[in-house]
């Protein structure tokens, strides 16, 4: 992270660490980790706004949910106990009404939508459907013998302290710590790195079940105030509050209906900028609504005033889908405004010089005018992130004519001349740049999905030092330009986490271990990780990591988990996961992460090769990786489980539609399943930059070919054989997911059960199709530890049962 808001990265990386340790999938959020977080850093991290909007499960950069509360089983569910793959006994599925009168016309094509009624989360019919599906899922999970063993072992290994990297504000240091099984990490403050740490904010005291989470925060420049945003039940909606750091006493300030926002203080400490939407309605259970989010606005809040008096700084009613972020530069002189239209790595960038405002920001309260921003970049042709500025001289990271990114400098008052400071690398992706120690830079590159770190000169861009780093991921960079040291978070598949302290005052930087996370009973020497490159359908080489016990025999017998994401320029770099470790250690499983196209592993060209009209490349890449695992002797088709969250949930669902014969089990978390209507709900309109939109005829043509909801076919009627069927499938969603709303999974669940099971007698489909629907949970961020563990136990015990895996102590 960097710049004045670099401290916010610690929140996200701590959340990511939690999720990864619980095994919510290989994190698409471990590199500058905050890029995958649920919050927005604008200054120096404008791209995070784009990433916040993407349909993806955070850490677990991807999945995690808990077992439903105990309930009495319905008669149908009770009869289904034990009827899972291998039993050749069909589940008794709840009936779901089909409304065949609902037919939409897309560019002359008639498309039925018989489960449109499931789009209403508040209808009694939808609630009854959800309850019956939850009963059915619980009945199947109760028959998974390894469920409690998994829960017990994941809990045991997860119970260890986890620190975030420290960051400084004024004369104090701050850091996050989870003692082991706490629902949420706790923020501590201390007078020095060796001084006693005291609790500043403990989110665990804010709810009995741990479902209130810290989602964003910022400390005023003088270290006097702590502004923080809380979300409930996993919703993207945030309420901002403020406290005095000295005595921990709350102020009267309370800001509601905040979403996709950072908090950025002006240096005088009088107030801060934030982003919000108009209030969506009265009596709303925030997070369960599906209404489209429109008319984002930037406000300035003056301390001690009511939110109704906040100063409107920017809006754009002519472009209601645009989303904004405002941040103050580290020197306090400028306000930077970023504008996004979707999730592509592009943004407009305006600035406002605070000293040029005669009456200050507060003067605009009376005039009702917006701040006089100057348009530096007024188109969406590239991305611009502020790294540092010396007066009017600004340094940016950009992908302008540089798909792997470069560092440039410009005088914003004379923007005709832009100078390259660090040119685009021929092969590696410039991941992040942080100013530190006056005129030095901490530069992170990604090379074949692994991070490297350098110290460079801010003025010339010249390489000064290469920092020693194992093969893995940089999860945090904690520093400001005035700091003479930097804290670096590191993780890998076999490293739970190390925080390095790097002193930059010496001739050669001193990089020492500051803290190292230790997992009791974990011996990394028992495991190995290798990276291979798999030729896809068109010959493109796809990187894939393979983690397993050492010296396994390649006899095709190993249960294998294959995870992928492939979208929105998100890279899945190495990260540690307790639940993945348990799969390898206790179940003899192989865990594989496929870095398919659509991600950011090789820059913007790699991203575009898996987006829009080329989305099919993502599915081809993932299928090729599965086929490679079989041909190389790691596993067989009946032993492969595929998993993905959010955009990765779409990936999994599309692949079981296209190749139902290739997999034994599928876990699709909070997926985007209705590709014709996703843009109509909450922030789904922002994803059209990756997917396209069915309102346009050519883009409808792309979407209808792979939309999971519209491509469910009986494999025994296709070319897969008379007795072929879909793999055992679990769709996972949550009632407060207001990113990828639950209707996606619910409609697909009803469709799968109808087409494959209930609409035909003597169906070959004996593999179960179930939905796990979590309560008081959202898309992923802020999920309590127990929910993470319970969901990992549920999904992997289901996988174990379906693949015929045996538990070994």
C-alpha positions as a printed Julia matrix, in Angstrom:
809×3 Matrix{Float64}:
   0.0     0.0     0.0
   1.31    3.39    0.31
   0.87    7.01    0.61
  -1.13    8.56    3.35
  -3.76    5.82    3.31
  -1.28    2.97    3.36
  -2.36    2.1     6.88
  -5.71    0.95    5.57
  -4.0    -1.94    3.85
  -3.43   -3.56    7.2
  -7.09   -4.12    7.68
  -7.51   -5.89    4.43
  -4.39   -7.98    4.77
  -5.43   -9.07    8.23
  -8.84  -10.05    6.89
  -7.14  -11.82    4.02
  -4.87  -13.65    6.41
  -7.91  -14.8     8.33
  -9.67  -15.99    5.24
  -6.64  -17.69    3.78
  -5.84  -19.46    7.0
  -9.39  -20.74    7.08
  -8.95  -21.84    3.54
 -11.45  -19.72    1.79
  -9.57  -20.62   -1.25
  -6.3   -19.47   -2.66
  -6.5   -15.83   -2.15
  -6.86  -13.66   -5.14
  -5.99  -11.14   -2.55
  -2.49  -11.63   -1.53
  -0.1    -9.42   -3.28
  -0.56   -6.01   -2.39
  -3.1    -7.76   -0.27
  -5.33   -4.82    0.13
  -6.09   -4.93   -3.55
  -8.34   -7.83   -2.75
  -9.94   -6.4     0.26
 -13.43   -5.22    0.79
 -12.52   -1.62    1.17
 -11.29    1.19   -1.0
  -7.99    2.98   -0.86
  -8.11    5.8    -3.31
  -4.95    7.82   -2.95
  -2.17    5.7    -4.39
  -4.59    2.87   -4.73
  -7.32    3.96   -7.06
  -7.47    0.43   -8.5
  -8.78   -0.87   -5.21
 -12.12    0.78   -5.9
 -12.31   -1.27   -9.06
 -11.39   -4.41   -7.13
 -13.9    -3.7    -4.4
 -16.63   -3.77   -7.02
 -15.64   -7.04   -8.62
 -17.85  -10.09   -8.13
 -15.43  -12.09   -6.12
 -15.12  -13.63   -2.72
 -12.46  -12.0    -0.8
  -9.87  -13.96    0.66
 -10.59  -16.5    -0.38
  -9.08  -13.69   -2.41
 -12.39  -16.76   -2.19
 -14.75  -18.71   -0.12
 -16.18  -19.61    3.31
 -19.55  -20.16    5.02
 -20.89  -21.99    8.11
 -23.18  -24.91    8.69
 -26.79  -23.83    9.03
 -28.22  -23.67   12.49
 -29.6   -27.02   13.79
 -33.13  -27.59   12.59
 -35.68  -30.33   12.42
 -35.51  -32.09    9.08
 -38.35  -32.13    6.64
 -39.68  -35.54    5.69
 -38.08  -35.3     2.26
 -34.74  -34.3     3.72
 -34.85  -37.01    6.36
 -35.5   -39.58    3.66
 -32.47  -38.28    1.8
 -29.98  -38.98    4.59
 -26.95  -40.76    3.21
 -28.15  -40.55   -0.39
 -24.95  -39.22   -1.81
 -22.63  -40.1    -4.65
 -21.81  -43.75   -4.69
 -25.09  -44.81   -3.08
 -26.96  -44.76   -6.43
 -29.96  -43.45   -4.5
 -31.6   -40.29   -5.77
 -32.25  -37.41   -3.43
 -35.82  -36.35   -2.95
 -35.66  -32.73   -4.04
 -38.13  -30.07   -2.9
 -40.52  -29.0    -5.62
 -40.15  -25.46   -6.96
 -42.82  -23.73   -8.99
 -41.99  -23.01  -12.61
 -43.63  -19.98  -14.12
 -43.48  -20.68  -17.85
 -45.22  -17.4   -18.6
 -42.05  -15.44  -17.9
 -40.26  -15.15  -21.22
 -37.91  -12.32  -22.2
 -37.07  -11.29  -25.74
 -33.41  -10.53  -26.42
 -32.76   -9.27  -29.93
 -35.39  -11.59  -31.35
 -34.52  -14.59  -29.18
 -37.13  -15.88  -26.7
 -35.5   -16.75  -23.35
 -37.65  -18.33  -20.61
 -36.98  -17.4   -16.99
 -39.32  -19.7   -15.02
 -37.72  -18.99  -11.65
 -37.9   -15.2   -11.89
 -39.87  -15.23   -8.62
 -36.69  -16.25   -6.78
 -35.34  -12.76   -7.46
 -37.57  -11.44   -4.66
 -35.73  -12.24   -1.4
 -38.63  -11.04    0.74
 -41.42  -13.2    -0.74
 -42.74  -16.05    1.39
 -42.3   -18.42   -1.55
 -38.59  -17.59   -1.81
 -38.15  -17.97    1.95
 -39.82  -21.38    1.85
 -37.6   -22.46   -1.05
 -34.5   -21.37    0.87
 -35.6   -23.19    4.02
 -36.28  -26.45    2.2
 -32.97  -26.28    0.36
 -31.15  -25.6     3.62
 -32.82  -28.68    5.17
 -31.8   -30.79    2.2
 -28.19  -29.59    2.33
 -27.97  -30.24    6.06
 -29.31  -33.77    5.6
 -26.6   -34.53    3.03
 -23.86  -32.93    5.1
 -24.95  -34.89    8.17
 -24.08  -38.0     6.2
 -20.55  -36.81    5.46
 -18.48  -38.76    7.95
 -15.41  -36.53    7.9
 -17.3   -33.33    8.7
 -16.46  -33.25   12.41
 -12.9   -34.45   11.89
 -12.31  -31.64    9.44
 -13.91  -29.09   11.73
 -11.83  -30.26   14.67
  -8.52  -30.3    12.81
  -9.05  -26.97   11.01
 -10.02  -25.4    14.35
  -6.92  -26.83   16.04
  -4.52  -25.57   13.39
  -6.31  -22.24   13.09
  -5.89  -21.51   16.8
  -2.67  -19.49   16.71
  -1.88  -15.76   16.94
  -1.8   -13.79   13.7
  -0.35  -10.27   13.55
  -0.67   -7.7    10.81
   2.3    -5.46   10.0
   2.56   -2.34   12.18
   1.97    1.15   10.8
   2.72    4.56   12.28
   0.57    7.64   12.77
   2.0    10.62   14.63
   4.06    9.22   17.5
   2.13    5.95   17.82
   2.15    2.55   16.16
  -0.9     0.46   15.31
  -1.37   -3.18   14.36
  -4.03   -5.87   14.06
  -3.93   -9.1    16.04
  -6.16  -12.15   16.21
  -5.26  -14.36   19.16
  -6.43  -17.46   17.32
 -10.16  -18.12   17.26
 -11.46  -14.6    17.79
 -14.33  -13.83   15.42
 -12.67  -10.6    14.25
  -9.14   -9.23   14.49
  -8.49   -6.54   17.11
  -6.77   -3.19   16.44
  -4.05   -2.27   18.97
  -2.14    0.95   19.59
   1.25    1.39   21.27
   3.64    4.27   21.98
   6.56    2.41   20.4
   7.27   -0.96   18.86
   8.58   -2.23   22.2
   5.89   -0.58   24.33
   2.82   -2.33   25.72
   0.03   -2.67   23.16
  -3.43   -1.52   24.18
  -6.76   -2.25   22.52
  -8.03    0.6    20.35
 -11.01   -1.18   18.8
 -12.24   -4.71   19.41
 -15.02   -5.53   16.91
 -15.79   -8.69   18.89
 -17.51   -6.55   21.52
 -19.94   -5.11   18.97
 -22.04   -8.25   18.41
 -22.61  -11.55   20.17
 -22.05  -13.64   17.05
 -19.09  -11.73   15.6
 -20.96  -10.57   12.5
 -20.14   -6.87   12.94
 -16.82   -6.27   11.17
 -14.39   -3.42   10.67
 -14.36   -2.76    6.93
 -12.43    0.51    6.53
 -10.7     3.04    8.76
  -8.39    6.05    8.86
  -6.45    7.91   11.53
  -6.22   11.68   11.39
  -2.85   13.21   10.58
  -2.32   14.45   14.14
  -3.2    11.04   15.58
  -6.13   12.48   17.5
  -9.09   10.81   15.81
  -9.84    7.31   14.6
 -12.61    7.09   11.99
 -13.82    3.6    11.22
 -16.49    1.9     9.11
 -18.51   -1.07   10.38
 -20.46   -3.54    8.27
 -23.07   -5.98    9.54
 -23.66   -9.57    8.43
 -21.21   -9.27    5.55
 -23.05   -6.51    3.72
 -21.18   -3.96    1.6
 -23.1    -1.19    3.41
 -20.96    0.59    6.0
 -21.65    2.92    8.92
 -18.78    5.27    9.81
 -18.11    6.3    13.42
 -15.29    8.23   15.11
 -13.48    7.95   18.43
 -10.86    9.94   20.35
  -7.69    7.83   20.35
  -6.42    9.21   23.66
  -9.34    8.07   25.82
 -11.15    5.7    23.38
 -14.32    7.75   23.8
 -16.74    7.91   20.85
 -17.74   11.2    19.28
 -21.28   11.99   18.17
 -20.39   11.51   14.49
 -22.3     8.78   12.63
 -22.47    8.43    8.83
 -24.86    5.96    7.19
 -25.33    4.39    3.75
 -21.63    4.46    2.97
 -20.49    2.02    0.28
 -17.33    1.46   -1.77
 -15.52    4.15    0.15
 -12.28    5.04    1.83
 -11.96    7.6     4.62
  -9.46   10.38    3.96
  -8.75   13.17    6.47
  -7.69   16.68    5.62
  -4.46   17.53    7.43
  -6.11   20.11    9.67
  -8.08   17.27   11.29
 -11.38   19.11   10.82
 -12.99   16.35    8.79
 -12.7    13.72    6.11
 -13.92   12.66    2.66
 -16.06    9.6     2.06
 -18.39    8.12   -0.58
 -22.02    7.14   -0.22
 -25.27    6.44   -2.04
 -28.68    7.99   -1.42
 -30.53    6.07    1.31
 -32.25    3.13   -0.43
 -35.38    2.94    1.71
 -37.01    2.95    5.12
 -36.95   -0.17    7.31
 -34.51   -1.95    5.01
 -32.47   -4.93    6.19
 -29.28   -3.61    4.64
 -27.57   -6.24    2.57
 -30.63   -8.27    1.56
 -31.95   -5.81   -1.02
 -31.24   -6.28   -4.72
 -31.86   -2.72   -5.93
 -29.3    -1.37   -8.36
 -26.76    1.03   -6.81
 -26.83    4.38   -8.63
 -25.68    7.97   -8.04
 -22.59    7.52   -5.92
 -21.45   10.82   -4.38
 -18.44   12.22   -2.52
 -19.02   14.15    0.71
 -16.86   15.96    3.23
 -17.85   15.46    6.85
 -16.97   18.17    9.38
 -16.29   16.73   12.82
 -19.09   17.26   15.29
 -21.75   17.98   12.68
 -24.75   15.92   11.62
 -24.5    13.91    8.4
 -27.32   16.0     6.93
 -24.91   18.96    7.0
 -22.11   17.19    5.13
 -20.69   19.04    2.14
 -21.41   17.51   -1.27
 -18.09   17.64   -3.1
 -18.83   15.69   -6.25
 -21.65   13.95   -8.09
 -22.42   13.2   -11.72
 -26.15   12.63  -12.27
 -25.58   12.33  -16.02
 -23.54    9.16  -15.33
 -25.41    7.48  -12.45
 -23.38    4.26  -12.65
 -20.03    5.97  -12.1
 -18.33    5.42   -8.75
 -15.94    7.89   -7.14
 -13.17    7.98   -4.58
 -11.52   11.01   -2.99
  -8.25   11.12   -1.12
  -5.85   13.72    0.24
  -2.22   13.56   -0.89
   0.42   12.73    1.69
   1.6    16.34    1.8
  -1.97   17.47    2.5
  -2.06   19.93   -0.41
  -4.3    18.21   -2.94
  -7.57   16.31   -3.1
  -7.42   13.57   -5.72
 -10.72   12.43   -7.27
 -10.88    9.13   -9.12
 -13.83    8.1   -11.3
 -14.63    4.53  -12.35
 -17.09    3.24  -14.89
 -17.02   -0.49  -14.18
 -14.18   -2.74  -13.08
 -11.64   -2.27  -15.85
  -8.23   -0.95  -14.72
  -8.99    2.52  -16.07
 -10.03    5.74  -14.36
 -10.45    9.45  -14.75
  -8.35   11.56  -12.4
  -9.12   15.11  -11.24
  -7.44   17.22   -8.59
  -8.27   20.18   -6.38
  -5.63   22.32   -4.66
  -6.89   22.93   -1.12
  -5.01   26.21   -0.72
  -6.85   27.59   -3.76
 -10.17   27.52   -1.88
 -10.62   31.01   -0.34
 -13.11   29.86    2.28
 -11.66   26.36    2.56
 -13.76   23.25    2.01
 -16.28   24.43    4.61
 -17.02   27.47    2.48
 -18.85   25.22    0.02
 -21.44   24.37    2.65
 -23.17   27.67    2.03
 -22.66   27.94   -1.73
 -23.98   24.39   -2.39
 -21.48   24.2    -5.22
 -19.18   21.24   -5.82
 -15.43   21.56   -5.37
 -13.61   23.08   -8.38
 -11.76   19.96   -9.5
  -9.3    20.32  -12.38
  -9.49   17.55  -14.99
  -6.06   16.0   -15.42
  -7.28   12.76  -17.03
 -10.82   13.01  -18.43
 -11.21    9.7   -20.25
 -11.19    5.99  -19.45
  -8.25    4.91  -21.58
  -5.84    3.92  -18.78
  -5.33    3.58  -15.05
  -3.51    6.16  -12.9
  -2.42    5.61   -9.29
  -0.74    8.36   -7.29
   2.54    7.21   -5.74
   3.96   10.53   -4.52
   4.11   14.23   -5.26
   6.53   17.08   -4.72
   4.32   20.1    -5.07
   2.92   20.0    -8.59
   5.24   17.17   -9.71
   3.27   13.91   -9.46
   4.48   10.34   -9.86
   1.95    7.75  -11.04
   1.77    4.06  -11.78
  -0.09    3.67  -15.06
  -0.91    1.11  -17.74
  -1.08    3.81  -20.43
   0.58    2.11  -23.44
   2.03   -0.34  -20.91
  -0.17   -3.39  -20.18
   2.33   -4.58  -17.54
   2.42   -1.09  -15.96
   5.11    1.55  -15.66
   6.01    4.55  -13.47
   5.61    8.05  -14.93
   5.98   11.65  -13.79
   4.14   14.81  -14.81
   3.71   18.39  -13.65
  -0.06   18.54  -13.23
  -0.05   22.25  -14.0
   1.8    21.53  -17.28
   0.38   18.12  -18.28
   1.64   18.16  -21.85
   4.85   16.28  -21.02
   4.84   12.88  -19.28
   8.19   11.25  -18.48
   8.81    7.54  -17.9
  10.58    6.94  -14.58
  10.46    3.12  -14.68
   9.66    1.73  -18.1
   7.37   -1.25  -18.61
   9.17   -4.53  -17.96
   9.36   -6.88  -20.92
   7.96   -9.83  -18.95
   7.11   -8.99  -15.34
   4.12   -7.03  -14.05
   4.7    -3.91  -11.94
   2.37   -4.72   -9.04
   2.86   -1.86   -6.6
   5.11    1.1    -5.85
   5.44    2.78   -2.42
   7.37    5.94   -1.61
   9.54    5.76    1.53
  12.62    7.31    3.12
  12.31   10.59    1.25
  13.19    9.73   -2.32
  13.19    5.96   -2.38
  10.64    3.47   -3.67
   9.66   -0.04   -2.62
   8.8    -1.69   -5.92
   6.98   -5.02   -6.18
   7.03   -7.01   -9.42
   5.17  -10.21  -10.26
   7.18  -12.74  -12.23
   5.37  -15.93  -13.24
   2.88  -15.4   -10.38
   5.61  -14.89   -7.76
   6.64  -11.58   -6.2
  10.01   -9.87   -6.12
  10.92   -6.68   -4.22
  13.3    -3.86   -5.12
  14.44   -0.55   -3.7
  14.65    2.11   -6.4
  15.33    5.82   -6.6
  12.16    7.93   -6.8
  13.73   10.63   -8.99
  15.6     8.49  -11.52
  13.88    5.12  -11.13
  17.31    3.47  -10.92
  17.58    0.12   -9.15
  19.36    0.47   -5.8
  18.84   -2.9    -4.12
  17.11   -6.24   -4.69
  15.51   -7.38   -1.43
  15.87  -11.06   -0.51
  12.54  -12.88   -0.67
  11.46  -16.51   -0.85
   9.12  -17.72   -3.58
   5.71  -16.43   -2.56
   3.58  -13.3    -2.21
   4.02   -9.84   -0.75
   0.85   -9.45    1.29
   1.6    -6.01    2.81
   3.89   -3.05    2.31
   3.55   -0.71    5.29
   5.28    2.65    4.99
   4.89    6.35    4.29
   7.29    8.58    2.46
   8.59   10.11    5.68
   9.43    6.7     7.19
  13.0     5.42    7.21
  11.9     1.83    7.48
   9.3    -0.35    5.84
   7.38   -3.37    7.12
   6.77   -6.11    4.57
   4.25   -8.91    4.91
   5.05  -12.18    3.15
   3.18  -15.47    2.69
   3.32  -18.59    0.54
   1.67  -21.98    0.28
   3.97  -23.29    3.02
   4.62  -20.08    4.97
   1.77  -18.92    7.26
   3.16  -15.41    7.32
   6.28  -13.38    8.03
   6.55   -9.65    8.73
   9.95   -8.24    7.78
  11.35   -4.97    9.12
  13.6    -3.3     6.6
  15.85   -0.44    7.73
  16.66    1.86    4.81
  19.13    4.19    6.57
  22.13    1.89    6.11
  24.1     1.58    2.88
  22.61   -1.85    2.26
  19.03   -2.26    3.55
  18.78   -4.44    6.63
  15.87   -6.86    6.27
  15.11   -8.75    9.48
  12.22  -10.91   10.65
  10.0    -8.75   12.86
   7.31  -11.35   13.52
   6.63  -14.81   12.13
   3.35  -16.68   12.36
   3.72  -20.22   13.66
   1.1   -22.92   13.17
   1.4   -25.58   15.9
   2.07  -29.03   14.49
   2.76  -27.83   10.94
   5.98  -29.2     9.42
   6.54  -27.63    6.02
   9.23  -30.18    5.16
   6.51  -32.82    4.73
   5.03  -30.98    1.74
   6.14  -29.73   -1.63
   4.91  -27.14   -4.11
   5.73  -27.1    -7.8
   4.67  -24.87  -10.66
   3.94  -26.29  -14.09
   2.77  -24.67  -17.33
  -0.19  -26.29  -19.1
  -0.94  -25.81  -22.82
  -4.54  -24.63  -23.24
  -6.8   -25.37  -26.18
  -5.17  -22.63  -28.28
  -1.64  -23.47  -27.11
  -1.31  -20.68  -24.52
   0.76  -21.84  -21.53
  -1.25  -21.6   -18.28
   0.66  -21.52  -14.96
  -0.58  -23.94  -12.3
   0.7   -24.49   -8.75
   0.5   -28.03   -7.33
   0.77  -28.61   -3.56
   0.94  -32.11   -2.08
   2.76  -34.33    0.37
   6.32  -35.06   -0.7
   7.12  -37.95   -3.04
   3.58  -38.93   -3.97
   3.16  -41.7    -6.54
   1.63  -40.56   -9.82
  -0.81  -43.44  -10.13
  -4.0   -41.44  -10.8
  -5.44  -42.22   -7.36
  -5.2   -38.91   -5.53
  -8.23  -36.78   -4.67
  -7.51  -33.37   -6.16
  -8.87  -29.88   -5.53
  -8.51  -27.54   -8.51
  -9.22  -23.86   -7.81
  -9.53  -21.01  -10.29
 -10.78  -17.45  -10.63
  -9.88  -15.9   -13.99
 -11.35  -12.43  -14.12
 -11.17   -8.69  -13.45
  -7.38   -8.5   -13.65
  -7.17  -10.27  -10.25
  -4.05  -12.38   -9.69
  -4.04  -15.47   -7.47
  -0.59  -15.54   -5.91
   0.68  -18.11   -3.37
  -0.96  -17.94    0.06
  -1.27  -20.15    3.13
  -4.48  -21.99    3.98
  -5.12  -24.22    6.98
  -7.96  -26.08    5.32
  -5.91  -26.77    2.2
  -3.16  -28.04    4.47
  -5.62  -30.39    6.22
  -6.75  -31.76    2.84
  -3.17  -32.64    1.97
  -2.16  -33.84    5.42
  -5.19  -35.85    6.53
  -6.84  -36.8     3.24
  -3.92  -37.33    0.91
  -5.27  -34.68   -1.43
  -3.48  -32.61   -4.02
  -4.34  -28.9    -4.12
  -3.91  -27.04   -7.41
  -4.32  -23.38   -8.3
  -4.75  -22.58  -11.99
  -3.74  -19.04  -13.0
  -6.04  -18.91  -15.99
  -6.56  -15.99  -18.36
  -8.84  -13.17  -17.26
  -6.65  -12.56  -14.21
  -3.79  -10.11  -13.91
  -0.9   -12.57  -13.65
   0.74  -11.3   -16.84
  -0.78   -7.85  -17.07
  -3.68   -6.3   -18.94
  -3.24   -8.39  -22.08
  -3.67  -11.57  -20.0
  -6.79  -10.03  -18.46
  -8.33   -9.05  -21.8
  -7.6   -12.52  -23.21
 -10.21  -13.86  -20.76
 -12.84  -11.14  -20.9
 -15.8   -10.09  -23.05
 -15.85  -12.02  -26.34
 -12.86  -14.08  -25.15
 -14.39  -15.31  -21.88
 -14.49  -18.88  -23.21
 -10.69  -18.91  -22.91
 -11.11  -19.0   -19.12
 -13.15  -22.19  -19.27
 -10.84  -23.77  -21.84
  -7.82  -22.99  -19.65
  -9.42  -24.5   -16.54
 -10.54  -27.63  -18.41
  -7.03  -28.01  -19.87
  -5.54  -27.89  -16.37
  -7.91  -30.63  -15.19
  -7.04  -32.78  -18.2
  -3.33  -32.25  -17.55
  -3.69  -33.45  -13.95
  -5.31  -36.63  -15.23
  -2.85  -37.31  -18.06
   0.14  -36.68  -15.76
  -1.11  -39.31  -13.31
  -2.03  -37.07  -10.41
  -5.69  -38.02  -10.39
  -8.69  -39.23  -12.41
 -11.9   -37.52  -13.5
 -13.88  -39.07  -10.64
 -11.31  -37.75   -8.14
 -11.24  -34.08   -9.2
 -13.17  -31.42   -7.31
 -13.25  -27.95   -8.85
 -13.79  -24.86   -6.74
 -14.15  -21.13   -7.26
 -15.82  -18.13   -5.69
 -17.75  -15.23   -7.21
 -16.38  -14.88  -10.74
 -14.78  -18.22   -9.91
 -18.24  -19.56   -9.08
 -19.26  -18.67  -12.63
 -16.13  -20.5   -13.83
 -17.06  -23.69  -11.97
 -20.7   -23.64  -13.09
 -19.79  -23.02  -16.73
 -17.26  -25.86  -16.67
 -19.65  -28.46  -15.27
 -22.12  -27.43  -17.98
 -19.49  -27.82  -20.7
 -17.65  -30.88  -19.35
 -19.83  -32.71  -16.8
 -17.79  -35.88  -17.45
 -14.5   -34.35  -16.32
 -15.16  -33.76  -12.63
 -16.3   -35.74   -9.6
 -17.37  -32.78   -7.48
 -17.94  -29.04   -7.85
 -18.03  -26.25   -5.24
 -19.32  -22.97   -6.65
 -19.36  -20.09   -4.17
 -21.48  -16.95   -4.59
 -21.26  -17.23   -8.36
 -22.54  -14.94  -11.1
 -24.92  -17.44  -12.71
 -27.48  -15.4   -14.69
 -25.37  -13.65  -17.29
 -28.38  -12.02  -18.96
 -29.64  -10.12  -15.88
 -26.63   -9.64  -13.54
 -26.35   -5.96  -14.42
 -29.79   -5.22  -12.99
 -28.9    -5.88   -9.33
 -26.86   -3.83   -6.8
 -23.43   -3.14   -8.3
 -23.64   -5.75  -11.08
 -23.6    -2.99  -13.71
 -19.91   -2.49  -12.92
 -19.05   -5.96  -14.22
 -20.12   -5.28  -17.79
 -16.55   -4.21  -18.52
 -15.48   -7.84  -18.07
 -18.61   -9.67  -19.23
 -20.5    -7.42  -21.59
 -24.25   -6.74  -21.34
 -27.24   -8.6   -22.77
 -28.8    -5.28  -23.77
 -26.34   -5.21  -26.69
 -26.95   -7.75  -29.42
 -23.36   -8.84  -30.06
 -22.64   -9.12  -26.33
 -25.84  -11.1   -25.77
 -24.4   -13.53  -28.31
 -21.31  -14.07  -26.14
 -23.21  -14.37  -22.87
 -25.94  -16.78  -23.9
 -23.32  -19.32  -25.0
 -21.87  -19.8   -21.5
 -24.35  -18.34  -19.0
 -24.61  -21.13  -16.39
 -28.35  -20.65  -15.88
 -29.09  -21.0   -19.58
 -26.84  -23.93  -20.48
 -27.9   -26.76  -18.18
 -28.29  -29.85  -20.38
 -28.82  -33.52  -19.56
 -25.43  -35.07  -20.32
 -26.99  -38.46  -21.06
 -28.8   -36.82  -23.96
 -25.59  -35.23  -25.24
 -22.4   -36.96  -26.33
 -21.25  -38.01  -22.88
 -22.89  -41.48  -22.69
 -26.18  -42.95  -21.46
 -25.14  -43.14  -17.81
 -23.28  -39.86  -17.62
 -24.34  -37.23  -15.12
 -23.28  -33.96  -13.54
 -20.68  -34.13  -10.77
 -21.87  -33.84   -7.18
 -22.45  -30.11   -6.86
 -22.71  -27.66   -3.99
 -23.73  -24.07   -4.69
 -22.9   -21.74   -1.81
 -24.48  -18.37   -1.19
 -25.41  -16.07    1.7
 -28.49  -14.06    2.6
 -26.64  -10.72    3.0
 -24.52  -10.98   -0.13
 -25.27   -7.64   -1.77
 -22.36   -7.98   -4.2
 -23.43  -11.13   -6.08
 -27.0   -11.39   -4.81
 -28.27  -14.87   -3.79
 -30.81  -15.03   -6.62
 -27.99  -16.16   -8.94
 -27.33  -19.35   -6.99
 -31.0   -19.93   -6.13
 -32.17  -19.8    -9.76
 -29.36  -22.08  -10.91
 -30.03  -24.5    -8.06
 -33.71  -24.78   -9.01
 -32.78  -25.21  -12.68
 -30.19  -27.93  -12.06
 -32.53  -29.9    -9.82
 -35.39  -29.63  -12.31
 -33.54  -30.37  -15.55
 -31.34  -33.14  -14.17
 -33.52  -34.7   -11.5
 -37.2   -33.96  -11.04
 -38.33  -33.45  -14.64
 -37.6   -36.97  -15.75
 -38.23  -40.44  -14.36
 -35.31  -42.76  -13.66
 -32.81  -39.98  -14.13
 -29.17  -41.13  -14.21
 -28.42  -38.12  -11.99
 -27.7   -39.69   -8.6
 -24.9   -37.31   -7.67
 -26.45  -34.74   -5.31
 -27.15  -31.13   -6.33
 -27.44  -29.06   -3.16
 -27.27  -25.45   -2.01
 -25.63  -24.21    1.17
 -27.26  -20.91    2.11
 -25.62  -19.08    4.98
 -27.41  -16.74    7.38
 -26.07  -13.33    8.45
 -23.25  -13.55    5.94
 -22.32  -11.71    2.79
 -19.92  -12.01   -0.13
 -17.0   -12.81    2.13
 -15.41   -9.79    3.84
 -15.76   -9.65    7.6
 -16.93  -13.22    8.05
 -16.37  -14.43   11.63
 -13.74  -17.09   12.25
 -16.23  -19.75   13.32
 -18.22  -19.28   10.13
 -15.02  -19.62    8.09
 -14.15  -22.86    9.85
 -17.65  -24.34    9.75
 -18.01  -23.66    6.06
 -14.6   -25.14    5.28
 -15.61  -28.3     7.19
 -18.89  -28.51    5.29
 -17.61  -28.01    1.78
 -14.56  -30.23    2.14
 -16.39  -33.04    3.94
 -18.87  -32.97    1.03
 -15.93  -33.14   -1.37
 -14.37  -36.02    0.59
 -17.61  -38.02    0.55
 -18.14  -37.45   -3.16
 -14.58  -38.39   -4.12
 -14.41  -41.39   -1.79
 -11.6   -39.95    0.29
 -10.65  -41.49    3.63
  -9.54  -39.56    6.71
  -6.13  -40.3     8.24
  -5.11  -38.98   11.64
